[in-house]
Every structure is written in C-alpha cells, then in structure tokens.
C-alpha cells in the first residue's frame, strides 16, 4: 500500500482535536502502509490572554460564552467527557487553565525540527485536557518538552525568542487559504481534505482512496459536528 503524507491543523485547546487524534491513530494502525503526520498550527482564540482568572470556573465561562445556563453548560461538558472516555481519554474540564496557545505551537514547531513533534503533541493534549497545565507558561512547556526527550535549554531559548513565530502564523494563513473554520482539519497528500473528528473507518477510507488515486478531491463534512472553531466546539 502507498505511503501517505498527512497534515493536521489543530489547537491544543480543542477537545475534539484530541478525540480526533485517537481516531486517526486507530485508522493508521489499520492502514497497510506508512502515514507520516505533520501537525500544523491553528488557534481557536488568537487574542486570548496568557491566563484567565481562576475565580471563574470552566463551566461558568462556557455558560457565559454561549448564553446557556450552568446546567446546560455542564451537560455539554459531560457529553464531551463521555465521548473522550470512549476513546480512552480522561478529560477533566474542571482543571483546565485557559490561556493563549501561541507558544505551545512554537514549541511544536521546535519539536518537529528535532523529530519529536508527535510525542510533544500528545503530551500537550494530555497536560491541558487531563492535567490542567497552562499552555502559555514557558516553564510548563519546557518541562513537558523535556519529558518527551527535547533539550530543555534549547527549548527555553527558543521560547524566549521569536523563533518559529512566523511558521505558526504561516500555518494559520494556510488554514485560512484552505477555508478551514474549525479543527481538527486533515489534508492527505495535499489533496484530500477531511473536517472534524471522523470515525476511524472514515479516515481509513480516505487513506485507501488517496493511495489508489481514484478521486481528485474529497471534503466530507463531519456528520457529528465534531469540530472546534472560534465560536466554540460543536
């Protein structure tokens, strides 16, 4: 079977992106060929502060954002938590420390240059959605990078500079050019697009079609609305 290149636009602050990663991994495991994954930057809220007040809970922020009651917001959280559990993930929204993810994306570009991007992407997702780590905190990013084998001094120096800032912005610009309004968004072989945390079988179908080159363009919608966008997660 043909080896494939896969570009994935996502944000750390995106629960559907982590769920999509698990479903993608299941598809890759069943694909009779190698899939090389390149994680691309996307920010759900580029204007986000470095950190938001801990005095306001995640459920309260969600309720205010969508004009819902606390009970309705909690229902949204419970539903997402249950979906994640079905993929072996243990989300803890009550621990989430919301903040800007720009430096986390720079760290991921650094990790790509050092052959550790996939490992760091996984670690950042788990740290944010399961452990309550702050993605704008340099010490936290350096610690998490060190845990996956990155040189902590080099990573700290990178984050103290503007290194990879242009690359992050370029990824975001590419997403805009592709018409990406929600993540995760997947592009196979730079020709076949998929939006949302699709089931593993849907990924596998696109892999096989891309490998056989039977179609020129495929852009299926996420039937379950499994994306996060600037206005929130559906």
WOLINPE-V997884 format. One record per residue. N is the residue number from 1. SS is DSSP state (hx for helix, st for strand, lp for the rest). PSI is psi in radians with two decimals (NA if undefined). OMEGA is omega in whole degrees, -180 to 180 (999 if undefined). Layout:
<<N	SS	PSI	OMEGA> <N	SS	PSI	OMEGA>>
This chain:
<<1	lp	2.59	-177> <2	lp	2.39	172> <3	lp	2.59	-174> <4	st	2.64	172> <5	st	2.27	-179> <6	st	2.17	175> <7	st	2.28	-177> <8	st	2.08	174> <9	st	2.24	-180> <10	st	2.95	175> <11	lp	2.58	178> <12	lp	-0.65	-177> <13	lp	0.81	-175> <14	lp	1.75	-179> <15	hx	-0.65	179> <16	hx	-0.47	179> <17	hx	-0.65	178> <18	hx	-0.74	175> <19	hx	-0.77	178> <20	hx	-0.62	178> <21	hx	-0.74	179> <22	hx	-0.74	179> <23	hx	-0.66	176> <24	hx	-0.77	-180> <25	hx	-0.66	178> <26	hx	-0.69	179> <27	hx	-0.74	180> <28	hx	-0.67	180> <29	hx	-0.52	-178> <30	hx	-0.13	-178> <31	lp	2.34	-178> <32	lp	1.14	-179> <33	lp	3.06	-179> <34	lp	2.36	176> <35	st	2.02	178> <36	st	2.10	-175> <37	st	2.27	175> <38	st	2.02	-178> <39	st	2.16	-178> <40	st	2.67	-175> <41	st	2.46	172> <42	lp	2.33	178> <43	lp	2.12	177> <44	lp	-0.59	180> <45	lp	1.47	-179> <46	lp	-0.43	-177> <47	lp	0.11	-178> <48	lp	2.55	175> <49	lp	2.90	178> <50	lp	-0.66	177> <51	lp	2.56	179> <52	lp	2.74	-176> <53	lp	2.34	177> <54	lp	-0.13	-180> <55	lp	-0.34	179> <56	lp	2.11	-178> <57	lp	2.83	178> <58	hx	-0.73	-179> <59	hx	-0.61	178> <60	hx	-0.73	177> <61	hx	-0.72	-180> <62	hx	-0.75	180> <63	hx	-0.75	-180> <64	hx	-0.72	-176> <65	hx	-0.71	-175> <66	hx	0.06	-180> <67	lp	0.62	-180> <68	lp	2.88	172> <69	lp	2.86	177> <70	hx	-0.64	180> <71	hx	-0.71	178> <72	hx	-0.73	178> <73	hx	-0.72	179> <74	hx	-0.60	176> <75	hx	-0.67	177> <76	hx	-0.76	-180> <77	hx	-0.77	-179> <78	hx	-0.69	179> <79	hx	-0.75	179> <80	hx	-0.69	179> <81	hx	-0.71	179> <82	hx	-0.74	177> <83	hx	-0.77	179> <84	hx	-0.71	180> <85	hx	-0.58	178> <86	lp	-0.32	178> <87	lp	0.19	179> <88	lp	0.31	-179> <89	lp	2.62	-175> <90	lp	1.33	-178> <91	lp	2.46	176> <92	lp	1.47	-178> <93	hx	-0.44	179> <94	hx	-0.30	180> <95	hx	-0.24	-171> <96	lp	2.33	174> <97	lp	1.74	-175> <98	lp	2.48	178> <99	lp	3.11	-178> <100	lp	2.42	-177> <101	lp	0.16	-175> <102	hx	-0.81	-179> <103	hx	-0.55	176> <104	hx	-0.68	178> <105	hx	-0.63	175> <106	hx	-0.70	178> <107	hx	-0.63	179> <108	hx	-0.63	174> <109	hx	-0.71	175> <110	hx	-0.79	-179> <111	hx	-0.65	177> <112	hx	-0.73	180> <113	hx	-0.36	-178> <114	lp	0.29	174> <115	lp	0.40	-177> <116	lp	0.36	-172> <117	hx	-0.79	-179> <118	hx	-0.74	-180> <119	hx	-0.71	-180> <120	hx	-0.66	178> <121	hx	-0.82	178> <122	hx	-0.77	-177> <123	hx	-0.68	180> <124	hx	-0.76	177> <125	hx	-0.89	-178> <126	hx	-0.72	-178> <127	hx	-0.71	-177> <128	hx	-0.87	-170> <129	hx	-0.35	-178> <130	lp	-0.49	-172> <131	lp	-0.23	179> <132	lp	0.51	178> <133	lp	2.58	-180> <134	lp	2.08	-173> <135	lp	-0.13	177> <136	lp	-0.06	-176> <137	lp	2.06	-176> <138	hx	-0.76	180> <139	hx	-0.70	179> <140	hx	-0.79	-180> <141	hx	-0.69	178> <142	hx	-0.75	178> <143	hx	-0.81	-179> <144	hx	-0.66	176> <145	hx	-0.73	178> <146	hx	-0.63	-179> <147	hx	-0.46	180> <148	lp	0.17	173> <149	lp	0.19	177> <150	lp	2.62	178> <151	lp	2.04	-174> <152	hx	-0.61	180> <153	hx	-0.73	179> <154	hx	-0.70	179> <155	hx	-0.71	178> <156	hx	-0.73	178> <157	hx	-0.68	178> <158	hx	-0.83	-176> <159	hx	-0.38	177> <160	hx	-0.23	179> <161	lp	-2.90	175> <162	lp	0.35	-179> <163	lp	2.37	179> <164	lp	0.07	176> <165	hx	-0.73	180> <166	hx	-0.64	180> <167	hx	-0.69	177> <168	hx	-0.83	-179> <169	hx	-0.60	178> <170	hx	-0.71	176> <171	hx	-0.78	-180> <172	hx	-0.70	179> <173	hx	-0.69	177> <174	hx	-0.71	178> <175	hx	-0.74	178> <176	hx	-0.71	179> <177	hx	-0.52	178> <178	hx	-0.13	-179> <179	lp	0.37	-179> <180	lp	2.14	178> <181	lp	-0.16	178> <182	st	2.70	-179> <183	st	2.70	10> <184	lp	2.65	176> <185	st	2.28	-172> <186	st	2.36	176> <187	st	2.05	-180> <188	st	2.21	177> <189	lp	0.51	178> <190	lp	0.30	-177> <191	lp	-0.47	-173> <192	st	1.97	-174> <193	st	2.48	175> <194	st	2.33	179> <195	st	2.32	173> <196	lp	2.91	-180> <197	lp	1.31	-177> <198	lp	2.74	172> <199	lp	2.72	-178> <200	hx	-0.66	-179> <201	hx	-0.59	179> <202	hx	-0.73	176> <203	hx	-0.82	-177> <204	hx	-0.67	179> <205	hx	-0.75	179> <206	hx	-0.70	177> <207	hx	-0.83	-176> <208	hx	-0.66	178> <209	hx	-0.70	179> <210	hx	-0.72	-179> <211	hx	-0.66	-179> <212	hx	-0.16	178> <213	lp	0.73	179> <214	lp	-0.31	180> <215	lp	2.77	-179> <216	lp	-0.46	-180> <217	lp	2.33	177> <218	lp	2.11	179> <219	st	1.29	180> <220	st	2.53	175> <221	lp	2.73	175> <222	lp	1.92	-175> <223	lp	-0.55	-178> <224	lp	0.21	-180> <225	lp	0.51	-170> <226	lp	1.12	178> <227	lp	2.81	169> <228	st	2.40	178> <229	st	-3.12	-180> <230	lp	-0.46	-180> <231	lp	0.06	177> <232	st	-3.04	-178> <233	st	2.32	179> <234	lp	NA	999>>
